Amino acid sequence: MTADDYCHNLAVQQGVDFRYSLLKLPLAQRQTLVAVHAFYLETARISQECRDPGVARTKLDWWRAELGRLFAGDPHHPITRALQPRLTTFNLPEEYFREILDGIAMDIDYDAYPSLTELTLYLHRHGSIPGLLAAEITGYQDRRATPRFAHEAGALLRLFDLLCAVRHHAQHGHFYLPEDEMQRFGVGPGDLLAAQTTDRVRQLFAFQAARIHEYYRRALDALPETDRYAQSHLLIRLELAMALLAEIAGEGYRLLEQQTRLTPLRKLWMAWRLLVREQRRYRQKVAA
C-alpha cells in the first residue's frame, strides 16, 4: 500500500461529504487535500481511542515530533510521507499542522466550554485551520477576502459536526455546546444523554443552528467572485452541511433519537450541480 493509498482509505470513505467535495479537482490538489484530511482524522483518533490521558499525550507528542521530521524532510508515517513532497508546492505552513495538534490537545484536556468565547479557539484549531489549508491547496487570487471565507467556512463545518454528534460526544464525557447557553435553555448534561429531544433541548439545538446559519452568511459574504470556482471544494462541503441542517430542522432537531443523513446519490447530485453552476459563473466572468 502506498502512502497515498493509506490516506485515501482513511479520508475518502463511502458516503462522507468530503468524498463529494473532490469532484473534478486536478489530481495533485485532490491527493493533497486527502493527505491533509487524513492527517486531521488520524490525529483526532488519539482523543477518541485513548481513555488514558497520559497515553493520549504521549501519542500526541509523537505526532509533534513527526511534524518536525516532516518539515526536516524525513517523515516516518504514511500520511506525512504523502504530505512531504507537496508542502512547498501548495504552501502548507508547519504552524497550521501544529495548530491542529493543539486542537487535539484540547480534546484531551477539556471536556466542557463555559461560553462561546472559550469554544472559539477550539473552532479555530479544529475547523478554521483545516479550512485555510484547503483554501491554500485549491488556490485563490484575493489574499485577504478568501482566507476569511475559509476561516468562517471551516468553523461552520466544525460547529455543524459538533451539533450532529452531540449525543455521541456526551456519551464520551465531552460537551461542546457552551455551558452558559445550555443553562439559558435549562438543559443539563444529562439531558444530552437521554434518547428523547425535549422542547428545551430542541430550542437549544435551534439556537446552535441559527449560529451555523450566521457563519454561513459571513463565509459567503467574504468570498470574492473571482475565487468562487477555485473554492468549490469548500463550497460543496458547505452546501451539503446546510442541506442536512435543513433536514434536521424539518424533523424537529431530533438529534438525540436518530441520525439524519442525505443519501449518497443526493450528495453526488448536489455536488455536481454546484460545480456546474460555479463553472458557468466563472466562464461568464472571464468572458465579460
C-alpha positions as CSV (number, residue, x, y, z in Angstrom):
1,M,0.0,0.0,0.0
2,T,1.4,3.4,-1.0
3,A,1.3,6.5,1.3
4,D,-1.5,8.0,-0.9
5,D,-3.5,4.7,-0.7
6,Y,-3.3,4.9,3.1
7,C,-4.6,8.5,3.1
8,H,-7.4,7.7,0.6
9,N,-8.6,4.6,2.6
10,L,-8.8,6.7,5.7
11,A,-10.2,10.0,4.4
12,V,-12.4,9.1,1.4
13,Q,-14.8,6.6,2.8
14,Q,-18.1,5.9,1.0
15,G,-20.8,8.4,1.7
16,V,-18.8,11.0,3.6
17,D,-19.2,14.7,2.4
18,F,-15.5,15.1,1.9
19,R,-15.6,12.5,-0.9
20,Y,-18.0,14.5,-3.0
21,S,-16.1,17.7,-2.5
22,L,-13.2,16.2,-4.5
23,L,-15.1,16.1,-7.8
24,K,-13.3,17.4,-10.9
25,L,-10.3,18.6,-8.9
26,P,-6.8,18.1,-10.5
27,L,-5.0,15.0,-9.2
28,A,-2.4,16.9,-7.3
29,Q,-4.9,19.0,-5.5
30,R,-7.1,16.0,-4.7
31,Q,-4.3,13.9,-3.3
32,T,-3.0,16.8,-1.2
33,L,-6.5,17.5,0.2
34,V,-6.9,13.8,1.0
35,A,-3.5,13.7,2.8
36,V,-4.3,16.8,4.9
37,H,-7.7,15.5,5.8
38,A,-6.1,12.1,6.7
39,F,-3.7,13.9,9.0
40,Y,-6.6,15.5,10.8
41,L,-8.6,12.3,11.1
42,E,-5.6,10.2,12.2
43,T,-4.6,12.6,14.9
44,A,-8.2,13.2,16.0
45,R,-8.3,9.4,16.8
46,I,-5.9,10.0,19.7
47,S,-8.5,11.6,22.0
48,Q,-11.3,9.3,20.7
49,E,-9.5,6.0,21.3
50,C,-7.2,6.7,24.3
51,R,-9.1,6.7,27.6
52,D,-5.8,7.3,29.5
53,P,-4.9,11.0,29.1
54,G,-1.2,10.2,29.7
55,V,-1.2,7.7,26.8
56,A,-3.0,10.2,24.6
57,R,-0.5,12.9,25.4
58,T,2.4,10.5,24.6
59,K,0.9,9.8,21.2
60,L,0.3,13.5,20.6
61,D,3.9,14.2,21.5
62,W,5.0,11.5,18.9
63,W,3.0,13.4,16.2
64,R,4.6,16.7,17.3
65,A,8.0,15.1,16.7
66,E,6.8,13.6,13.4
67,L,5.9,17.1,12.2
68,G,9.5,18.1,12.9
69,R,10.7,15.2,10.9
70,L,8.2,16.0,8.1
71,F,9.4,19.6,7.7
72,A,13.0,18.4,8.0
73,G,12.4,16.1,5.1
74,D,12.5,12.8,7.0
75,P,8.9,11.7,7.7
76,H,8.1,8.2,9.0
77,H,4.3,7.9,8.9
78,P,2.5,7.1,5.6
79,I,0.4,10.3,6.0
80,T,3.4,12.6,6.4
81,R,5.2,10.7,3.6
82,A,2.3,11.6,1.4
83,L,2.4,15.2,2.6
84,Q,6.2,15.8,2.3
85,P,6.6,16.3,-1.5
86,R,3.6,18.7,-1.6
87,L,4.4,21.1,1.3
88,T,6.2,23.7,-0.8
89,T,4.0,23.2,-3.9
90,F,0.9,24.2,-2.0
91,N,2.4,26.5,0.6
92,L,1.3,24.4,3.6
93,P,2.8,26.0,6.7
94,E,4.2,23.9,9.6
95,E,2.4,26.2,12.1
96,Y,-1.0,25.1,10.7
97,F,-0.4,21.5,11.4
98,R,0.9,22.3,14.9
99,E,-2.3,24.3,15.5
100,I,-4.3,21.2,14.5
101,L,-2.4,19.2,17.1
102,D,-3.0,21.9,19.7
103,G,-6.7,21.4,18.9
104,I,-6.4,17.7,19.5
105,A,-4.8,18.5,22.9
106,M,-7.9,20.5,23.8
107,D,-9.9,17.3,23.3
108,I,-7.7,15.6,25.8
109,D,-7.5,18.4,28.4
110,Y,-11.1,19.9,28.3
111,D,-14.5,18.2,28.5
112,A,-16.7,21.4,28.5
113,Y,-16.5,25.0,27.5
114,P,-18.1,27.8,29.7
115,S,-19.0,30.0,26.8
116,L,-18.6,30.6,23.1
117,T,-15.5,32.7,23.8
118,E,-13.6,29.6,25.0
119,L,-15.1,27.4,22.3
120,T,-13.9,29.9,19.6
121,L,-10.2,28.8,19.9
122,Y,-11.3,25.2,19.6
123,L,-13.3,26.0,16.4
124,H,-10.3,27.8,15.0
125,R,-8.0,24.9,15.5
126,H,-10.4,22.1,14.6
127,G,-12.2,23.9,11.8
128,S,-10.7,27.1,10.5
129,I,-7.2,25.8,10.2
130,P,-8.2,22.8,8.1
131,G,-10.3,25.2,6.0
132,L,-7.3,27.5,5.5
133,L,-5.2,24.6,4.4
134,A,-7.9,23.5,1.9
135,A,-8.0,27.0,0.5
136,E,-4.3,27.1,0.0
137,I,-4.4,23.8,-1.9
138,T,-7.2,24.7,-4.2
139,G,-5.8,28.2,-4.7
140,Y,-7.2,31.8,-4.7
141,Q,-6.4,35.3,-6.0
142,D,-7.7,37.5,-3.2
143,R,-5.2,37.2,-0.4
144,R,-7.4,39.0,2.1
145,A,-11.0,38.0,1.5
146,T,-10.7,34.4,0.5
147,P,-8.8,33.3,3.7
148,R,-11.6,35.0,5.7
149,F,-14.1,32.8,3.8
150,A,-12.1,29.7,4.5
151,H,-11.8,30.6,8.2
152,E,-15.6,31.1,8.6
153,A,-16.4,28.0,6.4
154,G,-14.1,25.8,8.4
155,A,-15.5,26.9,11.7
156,L,-19.0,26.4,10.4
157,L,-18.2,22.8,9.4
158,R,-16.8,22.0,12.8
159,L,-19.8,23.6,14.6
160,F,-22.1,21.5,12.4
161,D,-20.2,18.3,13.2
162,L,-20.4,19.1,16.9
163,L,-24.2,19.6,16.7
164,C,-24.7,16.4,14.8
165,A,-22.6,14.3,17.2
166,V,-23.9,16.0,20.3
167,R,-25.2,12.8,21.9
168,H,-22.1,10.7,20.9
169,H,-19.8,13.3,22.5
170,A,-21.9,13.4,25.6
171,Q,-21.7,9.7,26.0
172,H,-17.9,10.0,26.0
173,G,-18.0,12.8,28.5
174,H,-17.5,15.8,26.2
175,F,-19.9,18.7,26.0
176,Y,-19.1,21.2,23.2
177,L,-22.3,23.3,23.5
178,P,-21.3,26.3,25.6
179,E,-22.3,25.8,29.2
180,D,-23.9,29.2,29.6
181,E,-26.2,28.6,26.6
182,M,-27.2,25.2,28.0
183,Q,-28.1,26.9,31.3
184,R,-30.0,29.6,29.4
185,F,-32.3,27.0,27.9
186,G,-32.5,24.9,31.1
187,V,-30.6,22.0,29.6
188,G,-28.2,19.9,31.8
189,P,-25.5,17.4,30.7
190,G,-27.9,14.5,31.5
191,D,-30.5,15.9,29.0
192,L,-28.0,15.3,26.2
193,L,-27.6,11.6,27.2
194,A,-31.3,10.9,27.0
195,A,-32.9,9.3,24.0
196,Q,-35.5,12.0,23.8
197,T,-35.4,15.6,22.5
198,T,-37.4,17.7,24.9
199,D,-38.7,21.2,23.9
200,R,-35.8,22.8,25.9
201,V,-33.2,20.7,24.1
202,R,-34.9,21.4,20.8
203,Q,-34.7,25.2,21.4
204,L,-31.0,24.8,22.4
205,F,-30.3,23.0,19.1
206,A,-32.2,25.5,17.1
207,F,-30.1,28.3,18.7
208,Q,-27.0,26.4,17.6
209,A,-28.4,26.0,14.1
210,A,-29.0,29.8,13.9
211,R,-25.3,30.4,14.7
212,I,-24.3,28.0,11.9
213,H,-26.5,30.0,9.5
214,E,-24.8,33.1,10.7
215,Y,-21.4,31.6,9.9
216,Y,-22.7,30.6,6.5
217,R,-23.8,34.1,5.7
218,R,-20.4,35.5,6.8
219,A,-18.5,32.9,4.8
220,L,-20.3,33.6,1.6
221,D,-20.2,37.4,2.1
222,A,-16.4,37.1,2.4
223,L,-15.9,35.0,-0.7
224,P,-15.0,37.2,-3.7
225,E,-16.5,36.3,-7.1
226,T,-13.0,35.8,-8.6
227,D,-12.4,32.8,-6.2
228,R,-15.7,31.1,-6.1
229,Y,-15.0,28.4,-8.7
230,A,-11.5,27.7,-7.2
231,Q,-13.1,27.3,-3.8
232,S,-15.7,24.8,-5.0
233,H,-14.3,22.1,-2.6
234,L,-15.3,24.1,0.5
235,L,-18.5,25.4,-1.2
236,I,-19.6,21.8,-1.8
237,R,-19.0,20.9,1.8
238,L,-21.0,23.9,3.0
239,E,-23.8,23.1,0.6
240,L,-24.1,19.5,1.9
241,A,-23.9,20.6,5.5
242,M,-26.6,23.3,5.1
243,A,-28.9,20.8,3.3
244,L,-28.5,18.3,6.1
245,L,-29.1,21.0,8.7
246,A,-32.4,21.9,6.9
247,E,-33.4,18.2,7.1
248,I,-32.6,18.1,10.8
249,A,-34.6,21.3,11.4
250,G,-37.5,19.9,9.4
251,E,-37.5,16.8,11.6
252,G,-37.6,18.9,14.8
253,Y,-33.9,18.6,15.7
254,R,-34.4,15.0,16.9
255,L,-30.6,14.6,17.2
256,L,-30.9,12.5,20.4
257,E,-33.2,9.9,18.9
258,Q,-31.9,9.4,15.4
259,Q,-29.3,10.1,12.8
260,T,-30.5,12.1,9.8
261,R,-28.5,11.6,6.6
262,L,-28.5,12.6,3.0
263,T,-28.3,9.7,0.5
264,P,-25.1,9.3,-1.5
265,L,-27.0,9.9,-4.7
266,R,-28.4,13.2,-3.4
267,K,-24.9,14.3,-2.3
268,L,-23.4,13.5,-5.7
269,W,-26.2,15.4,-7.5
270,M,-25.8,18.4,-5.2
271,A,-22.1,18.5,-5.6
272,W,-22.2,18.1,-9.4
273,R,-25.0,20.8,-9.6
274,L,-22.8,23.2,-7.6
275,L,-19.8,22.6,-9.8
276,V,-21.7,23.2,-13.0
277,R,-23.2,26.4,-11.5
278,E,-19.9,27.8,-10.4
279,Q,-18.1,26.8,-13.6
280,R,-20.8,28.7,-15.5
281,R,-20.4,31.7,-13.4
282,Y,-16.6,31.6,-13.8
283,R,-16.8,31.3,-17.6
284,Q,-19.3,34.2,-17.7
285,K,-16.9,36.4,-15.7
286,V,-13.9,35.5,-17.8
287,A,-15.9,36.2,-21.0
288,A,-17.2,39.6,-19.7
